[in-house]
Amino acid sequence: MAFPPEKIRNVAIIAHIDHGKTTLLDCLLKQANAFAAHEKIPDRVMDSYDQERERGITIFAKHTSIDYEGTRINIIDTPGHADFGGEVERVLGMVQCVLLLIDAREGPMPQTRFVLSKALKLGLKPIVVLNKIDRPGATPDKALDATFDLFVELGASNEQLDFIHCYASALNGYATREINDPHENMRPLFDLIVEKVPPPPGDPTGPFLMQVATIGYDNFLGRLACGRILRGSVHKADTVVHNSTKEVKITRIQSYSGLQKIDVDDASCGDIAVLAGLEDVTFGDTLCSPQQIEQLPSIEIEEPTVAIRMQVNTSPFAGREGKHVTFNKLRERLEKEARANITYRIDIGQDFISVAGRGELHLAVLIEAIRREGYEMSLGKPQVLTKEVEGKTHEPIEHVHIEVPEAHSGAVIEELSKRKGEMQSLATDEHGITRMEFLMPTRGLMGYRNSFLTMTRGEGILTAIFDHFAPWKGEMPSRSNGSLIATEGGKATPYALFNLQPRGTLFVSPTQEVYKGMIVGEHNRDNDLGVNVVKEKKLTNVRASGSDENVILTPPRRFTLEQAIDWIADDECIEVTPKTIRLRKQST
């Protein structure tokens, strides 16, 4: 069913990580009857990508469509993690309004600042949703005041400062216009969207015009271009002009209905459509009618700040698990990624590939996806990307927000000061939670997150977002502990591991295969130490009563990919295969 522009509402949900975007969208879909009666609906239904479900975060922007009382509401769920801010930047141009979710207990957070600033610069007038009002300790009025202050700080116009707000508990399925209204359902939020979100602009009778906001890929259809139609309409088998030069034929048009993509014969002004048949299309490209050829300005997104070097896996265990182990295969896969995802910058060298992204997690998601497809590779330590400004080297600076129990705050402040962090604010609430904000080099955060969790006994929260470039801050402290390095290859023995436990933290378990040069643990001291983890106990005729069986081993530390990226030193690398993550010295 086609909707005229005046019956279309395009909105994006933006927020800091874990403020409830995906849960809210789940609730809206269920209450709008977007699912069939027999359909089983999982939690976090929009997080369809396997890593999203495993990590509990949204990585890619997702589209859905809801029909509510004769109005089509196109909704885009966006990531909340700072590393995936490029996804937010790409989709905001498609919508006329954003739902800004604010946790009623936490208030605005670092990523809130980032996504809100992008929305305000585009002239959007947000609807503020104070979510989780049922949460113990929630102070929605205080959160609302802090949100208003953030609008002012970000230079919002008078019209944007006069924002509409409502209250909600996405988990419990209700929204209210006023805090004391009855808690019934999500209708107040639906009505607010219909009443306050402006319909998309554009002339439905004019020549076709669209700018590509996201790129997809289908094994049968090839590359897919998604965007809002800015003017006119497009029909299946129409010929359109790509970037003012190339005529291409539209082979299929798809629209959204609930979570499903459905084939349609045409799409018109204001709606969000997916077009197939465009072999070379990429993000920001212009598609227009041959009757009126024009080129829209490209969409700018912020540059990457961190790069990692990839090479083929050259360890003694190379090729045991992966299907794709050559440089050519790795290069082809990353070139494909570069065409589909502009948030990564990929440079091909003679025997290495440099992949640049927004942060360690952003890089880890790509590497994890590749290894699951059967690729093997070797990774170096990430390096920050610098730029020259007036002859001086500038490096990326992060805005860091930390929440820790008050007892740990002194140790955190001391460590961040060593890492060139400059404190911006410090406050402790009535619950004994200290909140701190720092400006510090991205280099200072590398290798710190693991020690931060250890220092705060897992109770600390650290979030960071790129803020600006500033002059190079000088030398930075590195990892304070050395590595335990295997001097012999073979299978690790309980006897050897038991005797090595006092030397540090082990990364391998009994019977696990190791090779010479592989990092098998973290030394208690600051120097590297060669160890033999395959050493067998010498057999004699003498037995001590009960002692031979009493080998008690502490479970080894297992690294996730991003933890390994965070941990390694400059002269070390990570061996990544479909089933295993190993650490080793680069010279191995």
C-alpha positions as CSV (number, residue, x, y, z in Angstrom):
1,M,0.0,0.0,0.0
2,A,1.5,3.4,-1.1
3,F,1.2,6.3,1.3
4,P,1.2,10.0,0.2
5,P,3.9,12.1,1.8
6,E,1.5,13.7,4.3
7,K,0.8,10.3,5.7
8,I,4.4,9.3,6.2
9,R,6.6,9.9,9.3
10,N,10.3,9.2,9.2
11,V,12.1,9.0,12.6
12,A,15.3,7.7,14.1
13,I,15.8,6.5,17.6
14,I,19.1,7.9,19.1
15,A,20.6,7.5,22.5
16,H,23.6,6.5,24.6
17,I,24.4,2.8,24.8
18,D,21.9,0.8,26.9
19,H,19.4,3.6,27.3
20,G,16.7,1.4,25.8
21,K,16.5,2.1,22.0
22,T,16.1,-1.5,20.9
23,T,13.7,-2.4,23.8
24,L,11.6,0.6,22.9
25,L,11.4,-0.4,19.3
26,D,10.5,-4.0,20.2
27,C,7.6,-2.6,22.3
28,L,6.4,-0.3,19.5
29,L,6.4,-3.2,17.0
30,K,4.5,-5.5,19.3
31,Q,1.8,-2.9,20.2
32,A,1.4,-1.9,16.5
33,N,0.6,-5.5,15.7
34,A,3.6,-5.7,13.3
35,F,3.8,-9.5,13.8
36,A,1.5,-12.3,12.8
37,A,-0.5,-13.9,15.5
38,H,1.5,-17.2,15.3
39,E,4.9,-15.5,15.1
40,K,7.3,-16.1,17.9
41,I,8.9,-12.7,18.8
42,P,12.3,-12.8,20.4
43,D,13.7,-10.1,22.7
44,R,15.9,-7.5,20.9
45,V,14.2,-8.5,17.7
46,M,15.9,-5.7,15.7
47,D,19.4,-7.0,16.7
48,S,19.4,-9.7,14.1
49,Y,23.2,-9.8,13.5
50,D,24.8,-12.6,15.5
51,Q,27.5,-10.3,17.1
52,E,24.7,-7.9,18.2
53,R,23.0,-10.6,20.2
54,E,26.2,-11.9,21.7
55,R,27.5,-8.5,22.7
56,G,24.1,-7.0,23.7
57,I,24.6,-3.9,21.6
58,T,23.3,-2.5,18.3
59,I,26.0,-2.4,15.6
60,F,24.2,-1.6,12.4
61,A,21.3,0.9,11.9
62,K,18.1,-1.1,11.2
63,H,14.9,0.0,9.3
64,T,11.4,-0.9,10.1
65,S,7.9,0.3,9.2
66,I,4.8,0.5,11.3
67,D,1.3,1.3,10.0
68,Y,-0.6,3.3,12.7
69,E,-4.1,4.5,12.2
70,G,-3.6,5.3,8.5
71,T,-0.1,6.7,8.9
72,R,3.1,4.9,7.9
73,I,5.9,5.4,10.5
74,N,9.3,4.5,9.2
75,I,11.6,4.0,12.2
76,I,15.4,3.6,12.2
77,D,17.1,2.0,15.2
78,T,20.7,3.3,15.5
79,P,23.7,2.1,17.5
80,G,24.5,3.7,20.9
81,H,28.1,2.8,21.1
82,A,30.5,5.6,20.1
83,D,32.6,3.3,17.8
84,F,29.5,3.0,15.5
85,G,28.7,6.6,15.3
86,G,29.2,6.5,11.6
87,E,26.0,4.4,11.3
88,V,24.1,7.3,13.1
89,E,25.6,9.9,10.7
90,R,24.6,7.9,7.7
91,V,20.9,7.6,8.5
92,L,20.0,11.0,10.0
93,G,19.6,12.6,6.6
94,M,16.7,10.2,5.9
95,V,14.5,11.4,8.8
96,Q,12.6,14.5,9.8
97,C,12.8,13.9,13.5
98,V,14.6,11.9,16.2
99,L,13.4,10.3,19.4
100,L,16.2,11.1,21.8
101,L,16.0,8.5,24.6
102,I,17.4,9.5,28.0
103,D,17.7,7.2,30.9
104,A,15.7,8.8,33.7
105,R,18.3,7.7,36.3
106,E,21.6,8.4,34.4
107,G,20.5,11.4,32.4
108,P,22.5,12.5,29.3
109,M,25.7,10.5,28.7
110,P,28.8,11.0,26.4
111,Q,27.2,9.3,23.4
112,T,24.0,11.4,24.0
113,R,26.1,14.5,23.3
114,F,27.4,13.0,20.0
115,V,24.1,11.9,18.5
116,L,22.2,15.0,19.7
117,S,24.9,17.3,18.2
118,K,24.5,15.6,14.8
119,A,20.7,15.9,14.9
120,L,20.8,19.5,15.9
121,K,23.3,20.4,13.2
122,L,20.9,18.9,10.6
123,G,18.1,21.2,11.9
124,L,16.1,18.3,13.4
125,K,13.8,19.0,16.4
126,P,14.1,16.0,18.7
127,I,11.3,14.5,20.8
128,V,12.8,13.7,24.2
129,V,11.7,10.3,25.7
130,L,12.7,10.0,29.4
131,N,12.9,6.2,29.5
132,K,13.2,3.7,32.4
133,I,11.0,5.9,34.7
134,D,10.2,2.7,36.7
135,R,13.9,2.1,37.5
136,P,14.8,2.5,41.2
137,G,16.5,5.8,41.8
138,A,15.0,7.3,38.6
139,T,14.8,11.2,38.7
140,P,13.1,12.1,35.4
141,D,12.8,15.8,36.3
142,K,16.5,16.0,37.0
143,A,17.3,14.1,33.8
144,L,15.0,16.5,31.9
145,D,16.8,19.6,33.3
146,A,20.2,18.1,32.4
147,T,18.9,17.4,28.9
148,F,17.8,21.0,28.4
149,D,21.3,22.1,29.6
150,L,22.9,19.9,27.0
151,F,20.7,21.4,24.3
152,V,21.9,24.8,25.3
153,E,25.5,23.7,25.5
154,L,25.3,22.3,22.0
155,G,24.0,25.6,20.5
156,A,20.4,24.5,19.9
157,S,18.1,27.1,18.3
158,N,15.1,28.5,20.1
159,E,12.8,26.2,18.2
160,Q,14.9,23.2,19.1
161,L,15.0,24.2,22.8
162,D,11.2,24.2,22.8
163,F,11.3,20.4,22.5
164,I,8.4,18.1,23.3
165,H,9.0,15.4,25.9
166,C,7.3,12.4,27.3
167,Y,7.9,9.6,29.8
168,A,8.2,5.9,29.2
169,S,9.1,2.4,30.4
170,A,9.9,0.5,27.3
171,L,10.4,-2.7,29.3
172,N,6.9,-2.5,30.8
173,G,5.3,-1.2,27.6
174,Y,3.9,2.2,28.4
175,A,4.4,5.9,27.7
176,T,2.8,9.0,29.2
177,R,2.7,12.6,28.2
178,E,2.8,13.7,31.9
179,I,4.6,11.8,34.7
180,N,1.5,11.1,36.7
181,D,-0.7,9.9,33.8
182,P,-2.0,6.3,33.9
183,H,0.5,3.6,32.7
184,E,-1.4,1.9,29.9
185,N,0.4,1.5,26.6
186,M,2.5,3.2,23.9
187,R,-0.4,5.1,22.3
188,P,0.8,8.5,23.8
189,L,4.1,8.1,22.0
190,F,2.5,6.9,18.7
191,D,0.2,10.0,18.8
192,L,3.1,12.3,19.6
193,I,5.0,11.0,16.5
194,V,2.0,11.5,14.3
195,E,1.2,15.0,15.6
196,K,4.7,16.5,16.0
197,V,6.9,14.8,13.4
198,P,6.7,16.8,10.1
199,P,5.9,14.9,7.0
200,P,8.8,14.4,4.6
201,P,9.3,17.4,2.1
202,G,9.4,17.0,-1.6
203,D,7.3,17.1,-4.8
204,P,5.7,13.7,-5.5
205,T,5.0,14.8,-9.1
206,G,8.5,16.0,-9.9
207,P,11.3,14.0,-11.5
208,F,12.8,11.2,-9.4
209,L,15.6,12.1,-7.0
210,M,17.2,10.1,-4.2
211,Q,20.4,10.1,-2.2
212,V,21.8,6.7,-1.0
213,A,22.1,6.5,2.8
214,T,23.0,2.9,3.4
215,I,24.3,0.0,1.3
216,G,23.4,-3.6,1.6
217,Y,24.2,-6.8,-0.3
218,D,22.1,-9.8,-1.4
219,N,23.5,-12.9,-2.9
220,F,20.8,-12.9,-5.6
221,L,20.2,-9.2,-6.1
222,G,23.7,-7.9,-5.6
223,R,24.3,-4.4,-4.1
224,L,21.3,-2.7,-2.6
225,A,20.9,1.1,-2.2
226,C,18.6,2.4,0.6
227,G,17.5,5.9,1.0
228,R,14.6,8.3,1.3
229,I,13.1,9.4,-2.0
230,L,13.5,13.2,-2.1
231,R,11.3,13.9,-5.1
232,G,9.0,12.1,-7.5
233,S,8.7,8.3,-7.7
234,V,10.5,5.3,-9.1
235,H,9.1,2.1,-10.7
236,K,10.5,-1.3,-11.3
237,A,12.4,-1.4,-14.6
238,D,12.9,2.4,-14.6
239,T,16.2,3.7,-15.9
240,V,17.9,6.2,-13.5
241,V,21.1,8.1,-13.7
242,H,23.8,7.3,-11.1
243,N,26.0,10.2,-10.1
244,S,25.2,12.3,-13.2
245,T,27.0,10.0,-15.5
246,K,25.8,6.4,-15.7
247,E,22.4,5.1,-16.7
248,V,21.2,2.0,-14.8
249,K,18.1,0.0,-14.7
250,I,16.2,-0.7,-11.5
251,T,15.7,-4.5,-11.3
252,R,13.8,-4.6,-8.0
253,I,12.2,-2.2,-5.4
254,Q,11.7,-3.2,-1.8
255,S,10.0,-1.5,1.1
256,Y,9.7,-2.3,4.8
257,S,6.7,-3.9,6.5
258,G,7.4,-4.5,10.2
259,L,10.7,-6.3,10.1
260,Q,10.3,-7.7,6.6
261,K,11.5,-6.4,3.3
262,I,8.7,-6.8,0.7
263,D,8.8,-6.4,-3.0
264,V,6.8,-3.5,-4.4
265,D,6.2,-2.2,-7.9
266,D,7.0,1.4,-7.1
267,A,8.0,3.8,-4.3
268,S,7.3,7.5,-4.1
269,C,8.4,10.8,-2.5
270,G,9.0,10.7,1.3
271,D,9.2,6.9,1.7
272,I,12.3,4.9,2.4
273,A,13.0,2.4,-0.3
274,V,15.6,-0.2,-1.2
275,L,16.7,-0.4,-4.9
276,A,18.5,-3.2,-6.7
277,G,20.4,-3.2,-10.0
278,L,23.0,-0.6,-9.1
279,E,26.3,-2.5,-9.3
280,D,28.7,0.3,-8.3
281,V,26.5,2.4,-6.0
282,T,27.9,3.5,-2.6
283,F,27.0,5.6,0.4
284,G,26.2,9.3,-0.5
285,D,25.6,8.6,-4.3
286,T,22.9,10.5,-6.1
287,L,20.2,8.7,-8.2
288,C,18.0,10.8,-10.4
289,S,15.7,10.8,-13.4
290,P,17.3,11.1,-16.9
291,Q,14.8,14.0,-17.5
292,Q,16.5,16.1,-14.8
293,I,20.1,15.2,-14.1
294,E,21.6,16.6,-10.9
295,Q,24.3,15.8,-8.3
296,L,23.7,16.3,-4.6
297,P,26.6,17.2,-2.2
298,S,28.3,14.2,-0.6
299,I,27.4,13.3,3.0
300,E,30.3,13.9,5.3
301,I,31.1,11.5,8.2
302,E,33.9,11.9,10.7
303,E,37.3,10.3,10.0
304,P,38.6,7.1,11.6
305,T,40.9,7.6,14.6
306,V,42.5,4.2,15.0
307,A,44.1,1.8,12.5
308,I,45.2,-1.9,12.8
309,R,47.6,-3.7,10.5
310,M,46.5,-7.1,9.1
311,Q,48.8,-9.7,7.5
312,V,48.5,-13.3,6.5
313,N,48.9,-15.8,9.4
314,T,52.5,-17.0,9.4
315,S,52.5,-18.9,12.7
316,P,53.5,-22.6,12.8
317,F,49.7,-23.4,13.2
318,A,48.7,-21.4,10.1
319,G,46.1,-23.1,7.8
320,R,44.9,-25.6,10.4
321,E,41.4,-24.1,10.7
322,G,40.8,-21.5,8.1
323,K,39.6,-21.9,4.5
324,H,41.0,-18.5,3.4
325,V,44.7,-18.1,4.4
326,T,46.3,-16.2,1.5
327,F,46.9,-12.5,1.2
328,N,44.8,-12.3,-2.0
329,K,41.7,-13.8,-0.3
330,L,42.1,-11.4,2.7
331,R,42.5,-8.4,0.3
332,E,39.4,-9.3,-1.7
333,R,37.3,-9.6,1.5
334,L,38.4,-6.3,2.8
335,E,37.9,-4.5,-0.6
336,K,34.4,-5.9,-0.6
337,E,33.9,-4.4,2.9
338,A,35.3,-1.0,1.8
339,R,32.7,-0.8,-0.9
340,A,29.8,-1.6,1.4
341,N,30.8,0.2,4.6
342,I,32.3,3.7,4.3
343,T,33.0,4.0,8.1
344,Y,36.1,1.8,7.5
345,R,39.1,3.1,5.6
346,I,41.1,0.3,4.1
347,D,44.6,0.8,2.5
348,I,46.3,-2.1,0.7
349,G,50.1,-2.4,1.0
350,Q,52.6,-4.8,-0.5
351,D,52.2,-7.5,2.1
352,F,49.9,-5.9,4.7
353,I,46.5,-4.2,4.9
354,S,45.8,-1.2,7.1
355,V,42.2,-1.0,8.4
356,A,41.1,2.2,10.1
357,G,38.0,2.7,12.2
358,R,36.4,4.6,15.0
359,G,37.9,2.5,17.8
360,E,39.0,-0.9,19.0
361,L,35.5,-2.3,19.2
362,H,34.7,-1.0,15.7
363,L,37.7,-2.9,14.4
364,A,37.1,-6.0,16.4
365,V,33.5,-6.4,15.0
366,L,34.9,-6.4,11.5
367,I,37.7,-8.8,12.3
368,E,35.3,-11.1,14.2
369,A,32.9,-11.2,11.2
370,I,35.8,-12.1,8.9
371,R,37.2,-14.9,11.1
372,R,33.7,-16.5,11.2
373,E,33.7,-16.6,7.5
374,G,36.8,-18.9,7.5
375,Y,39.7,-16.4,7.3
376,E,43.0,-16.5,9.1
377,M,45.1,-13.4,9.8
378,S,47.7,-11.8,11.9
379,L,47.0,-8.5,13.7
380,G,49.4,-5.9,15.0
381,K,48.8,-3.4,17.9
382,P,46.4,-0.6,16.9
383,Q,47.9,2.8,16.3
384,V,46.2,6.2,16.5
385,L,45.9,8.2,13.3
386,T,47.5,11.6,13.5
387,K,47.3,14.6,11.3
388,E,49.5,17.7,10.7
389,V,48.1,21.1,11.7
390,E,50.4,24.1,11.0
391,G,53.4,21.9,11.0
392,K,52.7,20.2,14.3
393,T,51.5,16.6,14.9
394,H,48.0,16.4,16.4
395,E,46.4,13.3,17.9
396,P,42.8,12.3,18.6
397,I,41.4,13.3,22.1
398,E,38.6,11.3,23.7
399,H,35.9,12.6,26.1
400,V,35.9,9.9,28.8
401,H,33.0,9.4,31.2
402,I,33.7,7.1,34.2
403,E,31.4,5.8,37.0
404,V,33.1,3.9,39.9
405,P,32.4,3.2,43.5
406,E,34.0,6.0,45.6
407,A,36.6,3.7,47.1
408,H,38.2,3.1,43.6
409,S,38.1,6.7,42.4
410,G,41.5,7.7,43.7
411,A,43.3,4.9,41.9
412,V,41.5,5.6,38.7
413,I,42.3,9.4,38.9
414,E,46.0,8.6,39.5
415,E,46.2,6.2,36.6
416,L,44.4,8.5,34.1
417,S,46.6,11.4,35.1
418,K,49.6,9.3,34.2
419,R,48.0,8.7,30.8
420,K,47.7,12.4,30.1
421,G,44.1,12.6,31.2
422,E,42.8,16.1,32.1
423,M,39.9,16.0,34.6
424,Q,36.8,18.1,33.5
425,S,34.4,17.2,36.4
426,L,34.1,15.1,39.5
427,A,31.0,14.4,41.7
428,T,29.9,11.7,44.1
429,D,26.2,11.0,44.6
430,E,24.3,9.8,47.7
431,H,24.8,6.2,46.6
432,G,28.6,6.5,46.8
433,I,29.1,6.4,43.0
434,T,31.7,8.8,41.8
435,R,31.3,10.2,38.3
436,M,34.3,11.7,36.5
437,E,34.9,13.2,33.1
438,F,38.3,13.5,31.4
439,L,39.7,14.7,28.2
440,M,42.6,12.3,27.3
441,P,44.4,11.0,24.2
442,T,43.1,7.9,22.5
443,R,46.5,6.4,23.1
444,G,45.9,6.7,26.8
445,L,42.8,4.4,26.6
446,M,44.6,1.7,24.6
447,G,45.5,-1.1,26.9
448,Y,43.7,0.5,29.9
449,R,40.2,-1.0,29.8
450,N,41.3,-4.4,31.1
451,S,43.3,-2.9,34.0
452,F,40.3,-0.6,34.7
453,L,38.0,-3.5,35.2
454,T,40.5,-5.2,37.4
455,M,41.1,-2.1,39.4
456,T,37.4,-1.5,40.0
457,R,36.7,-5.2,40.5
458,G,34.3,-5.2,37.6
459,E,32.1,-2.5,39.1
460,G,33.4,0.5,37.0
461,I,31.8,1.9,33.8
462,L,34.0,3.6,31.2
463,T,32.7,5.2,28.0
464,A,34.6,7.3,25.6
465,I,33.9,9.2,22.5
466,F,36.1,11.1,20.1
467,D,36.1,14.8,20.9
468,H,38.8,16.7,18.9
469,F,42.4,16.6,17.6
470,A,45.0,18.3,19.8
471,P,48.8,18.6,19.8
472,W,50.7,15.4,20.6
473,K,50.9,14.8,24.3
474,G,54.3,13.1,24.5
475,E,55.3,9.7,25.7
476,M,52.5,7.4,27.1
477,P,52.9,4.6,29.7
478,S,52.6,1.2,28.2
479,R,51.6,-2.2,29.7
480,S,53.5,-2.6,33.0
481,N,53.8,-6.4,32.8
482,G,55.9,-8.4,30.4
483,S,55.0,-11.7,28.7
484,L,55.6,-15.3,29.4
485,I,56.9,-16.8,26.1
486,A,57.0,-20.5,25.2
487,T,60.6,-21.7,24.5
488,E,59.5,-25.1,23.3
489,G,56.6,-26.4,21.2
490,G,54.2,-29.2,22.1
491,K,51.3,-29.9,24.5
492,A,51.3,-27.9,27.7
493,T,51.6,-30.2,30.8
494,P,49.9,-29.8,34.2
495,Y,53.3,-30.2,35.9
496,A,54.9,-27.3,33.9
497,L,51.9,-25.0,34.3
498,F,51.6,-25.7,38.1
499,N,55.3,-24.7,38.6
500,L,54.8,-21.6,36.4
501,Q,51.7,-20.2,38.2
502,P,53.8,-18.2,40.7
503,R,55.4,-16.4,37.8
504,G,52.3,-14.8,36.4
505,T,48.8,-15.3,34.9
506,L,48.6,-18.1,32.4
507,F,46.7,-18.1,29.1
508,V,46.9,-21.8,28.3
509,S,45.4,-25.0,29.8
510,P,46.8,-28.5,30.1
511,T,47.1,-30.5,26.8
512,Q,46.7,-27.2,24.8
513,E,49.2,-27.1,21.9
514,V,51.7,-24.3,21.9
515,Y,54.6,-23.3,19.6
516,K,58.0,-21.6,20.3
517,G,57.5,-17.9,20.6
518,M,53.8,-18.1,21.5
519,I,52.7,-15.9,24.5
520,V,51.4,-18.3,27.1
521,G,50.9,-15.8,30.0
522,E,51.5,-12.4,31.6
523,H,54.6,-12.1,33.7
524,N,54.3,-10.7,37.2
525,R,57.3,-8.4,36.4
526,D,57.9,-5.8,33.7
527,N,60.2,-8.0,31.6
528,D,59.5,-10.8,29.1
529,L,60.4,-14.3,30.4
530,G,61.0,-17.5,28.3
531,V,59.2,-20.5,29.9
532,N,58.8,-24.2,29.1
533,V,55.2,-25.2,29.4
534,V,55.6,-28.6,27.8
535,K,58.1,-29.9,30.4
536,E,57.3,-33.3,31.8
537,K,58.0,-34.4,35.3
538,K,61.0,-36.7,35.5
539,L,59.9,-40.2,36.6
540,T,61.6,-41.9,39.5
541,N,60.9,-44.9,41.8
542,V,60.3,-42.5,44.7
543,R,56.8,-41.3,45.3
544,A,55.7,-38.7,48.0
545,S,52.4,-39.7,49.6
546,G,49.5,-37.8,47.8
547,S,51.7,-35.1,46.3
548,D,51.8,-36.4,42.8
549,E,48.1,-36.1,42.3
550,N,47.8,-32.7,44.1
551,V,48.3,-30.4,41.0
552,I,45.8,-27.6,41.4
553,L,45.7,-25.1,38.5
554,T,44.0,-21.7,38.3
555,P,41.8,-21.5,35.2
556,P,43.7,-19.7,32.4
557,R,42.7,-16.2,31.3
558,R,40.8,-16.3,27.9
559,F,40.8,-13.3,25.7
560,T,38.0,-12.0,23.6
561,L,39.2,-10.4,20.3
562,E,38.9,-6.9,21.6
563,Q,40.6,-7.8,24.9
564,A,43.5,-9.2,23.0
565,I,43.7,-6.1,20.8
566,D,43.7,-4.0,24.0
567,W,46.4,-6.2,25.7
568,I,49.2,-6.7,23.2
569,A,52.4,-4.6,23.1
570,D,54.1,-3.0,20.1
571,D,56.3,-6.0,19.4
572,E,53.5,-8.5,19.7
573,C,50.7,-9.7,17.4
574,I,47.5,-11.7,17.5
575,E,47.0,-14.8,15.5
576,V,43.3,-14.9,14.6
577,T,41.7,-18.1,13.1
578,P,38.0,-19.2,12.9
579,K,38.2,-21.1,16.2
580,T,41.2,-19.7,18.1
581,I,42.9,-16.5,19.3
582,R,46.6,-16.8,20.1
583,L,49.2,-14.2,21.0
584,R,52.8,-14.2,19.9
585,K,55.9,-12.2,19.4
586,Q,56.1,-10.6,15.9
587,S,59.5,-12.2,15.2
588,T,58.0,-15.7,15.6
